[in-house]
Amino acid sequence: MKLYNIISDIILEQASFDNQIIDAIKNKHTCDMEYNDDSSIGPGKRVIEPVALGYSKRNNKVLRAYQTSGPSLKVNEEGIPLPDWRLFRLDRINSIKPKQGEDSLFKTFTEPPSFNPFGDKSMVRMLINSKF
């Protein structure tokens, strides 16, 4: 019975985590996220604007977000690391919390640059995509 309770808790916790992300996407909430990257950057706090949730080509559940601050290895054409689009694996997100108050809604864009309302090439299956 203990094993059943442990597995049940894990499943319910994951469902709650997914619902929190889906709610942030639907309501366009900016989020504080603690992410554990396996690169040389390692764990770190990031501020993101989540727009899509789905599965990667390697069948990992992933979150597409516009990252506005925090550590990043990638740089744009001008050599500036942020803000820019990032794909985050859900199994590497330690915590995600929608911001409250004035900072809670997307302010970076009304319609994000290079945003595809019909899909994401990095995802083989999309669960939810923002509507702008």
C-alpha positions as CSV (number, residue, x, y, z in Angstrom):
1,M,0.0,0.0,0.0
2,K,2.9,2.4,0.7
3,L,4.3,2.0,-2.9
4,Y,0.8,2.8,-4.3
5,N,0.6,5.9,-2.1
6,I,4.1,7.1,-3.2
7,I,3.3,6.5,-6.9
8,S,-0.1,8.2,-6.5
9,D,1.6,11.3,-4.9
10,I,4.1,11.5,-7.7
11,I,1.4,11.4,-10.4
12,L,-0.8,13.9,-8.7
13,E,2.2,16.3,-8.1
14,Q,3.2,16.1,-11.8
15,A,-0.4,16.8,-12.9
16,S,-0.5,19.8,-10.6
17,F,2.8,21.0,-12.0
18,D,1.5,20.6,-15.6
19,N,-1.7,22.5,-14.7
20,Q,0.3,25.4,-13.2
21,I,2.3,25.7,-16.5
22,I,-0.9,25.4,-18.6
23,D,-2.5,28.1,-16.5
24,A,0.5,30.4,-17.0
25,I,0.4,29.8,-20.8
26,K,-3.4,30.4,-21.0
27,N,-3.3,33.6,-18.9
28,K,0.0,34.9,-20.2
29,H,1.7,35.1,-16.8
30,T,5.4,35.9,-16.5
31,C,7.0,33.2,-14.3
32,D,10.0,32.9,-12.0
33,M,11.6,29.5,-12.8
34,E,14.4,27.5,-11.1
35,Y,16.0,25.4,-13.8
36,N,18.7,22.8,-13.6
37,D,20.5,22.8,-16.9
38,D,23.0,19.9,-17.5
39,S,25.5,22.3,-19.2
40,S,28.3,24.3,-17.6
41,I,25.7,26.9,-16.5
42,G,24.1,24.6,-14.0
43,P,21.1,25.5,-12.0
44,G,19.8,29.0,-12.0
45,K,16.8,31.3,-11.6
46,R,15.2,32.5,-14.8
47,V,12.3,34.8,-15.7
48,I,10.3,33.4,-18.6
49,E,7.1,34.0,-20.6
50,P,5.8,30.5,-21.3
51,V,3.9,30.1,-24.6
52,A,3.7,26.3,-25.5
53,L,3.9,22.9,-23.8
54,G,4.5,19.7,-25.7
55,Y,6.8,16.8,-26.4
56,S,10.2,17.0,-28.0
57,K,11.5,14.8,-30.8
58,R,13.2,12.7,-28.0
59,N,9.8,12.4,-26.3
60,N,10.7,14.7,-23.4
61,K,7.9,17.0,-22.1
62,V,9.1,20.5,-22.9
63,L,8.1,24.1,-22.4
64,R,8.7,26.8,-25.1
65,A,9.3,30.2,-23.4
66,Y,10.7,33.6,-24.1
67,Q,13.4,34.0,-21.5
68,T,13.9,37.6,-20.4
69,S,16.6,37.1,-17.6
70,G,18.8,34.5,-16.0
71,P,21.7,32.4,-17.2
72,S,22.0,31.3,-20.8
73,L,24.7,29.8,-23.1
74,K,23.0,30.9,-26.3
75,V,23.5,34.3,-27.8
76,N,21.7,36.1,-30.6
77,E,23.2,37.6,-33.8
78,E,24.5,40.6,-31.8
79,G,26.2,38.4,-29.2
80,I,23.6,39.2,-26.6
81,P,22.3,36.2,-24.6
82,L,18.8,37.5,-23.7
83,P,16.0,38.0,-24.2
84,D,15.4,35.1,-26.6
85,W,13.4,31.9,-27.2
86,R,14.3,28.8,-25.1
87,L,13.1,25.2,-24.9
88,F,13.1,23.9,-21.4
89,R,12.7,20.2,-20.4
90,L,10.1,19.8,-17.7
91,D,12.1,17.2,-15.8
92,R,14.8,19.8,-15.3
93,I,12.5,22.5,-13.9
94,N,12.8,22.5,-10.1
95,S,10.1,25.1,-9.6
96,I,8.0,27.5,-11.5
97,K,5.9,30.3,-10.0
98,P,3.7,32.8,-11.8
99,K,4.5,36.4,-10.8
100,Q,1.9,38.3,-8.9
101,G,0.8,42.0,-9.3
102,E,2.1,44.4,-11.9
103,D,4.8,42.0,-13.1
104,S,2.4,39.1,-13.7
105,L,1.4,39.6,-17.4
106,F,3.6,39.5,-20.5
107,K,5.1,43.0,-21.2
108,T,7.8,42.0,-23.6
109,F,5.5,41.6,-26.5
110,T,1.9,41.6,-27.7
111,E,2.7,39.0,-30.3
112,P,6.2,37.5,-29.7
113,P,8.8,37.8,-32.4
114,S,9.0,34.7,-34.7
115,F,6.1,33.1,-32.8
116,N,4.3,30.4,-34.8
117,P,0.6,30.2,-33.7
118,F,0.3,26.8,-35.5
119,G,3.2,24.8,-33.9
120,D,6.8,24.5,-32.9
121,K,9.4,22.6,-35.1
122,S,11.1,21.4,-31.9
123,M,7.9,19.6,-30.8
124,V,6.4,16.4,-32.3
125,R,3.2,16.8,-30.3
126,M,1.9,20.1,-28.8
127,L,-0.4,20.0,-25.8
128,I,-1.1,23.8,-25.6
129,N,0.0,26.8,-27.6
130,S,-0.7,30.5,-26.7
131,K,-3.3,32.5,-28.5
132,F,-2.3,36.1,-29.2
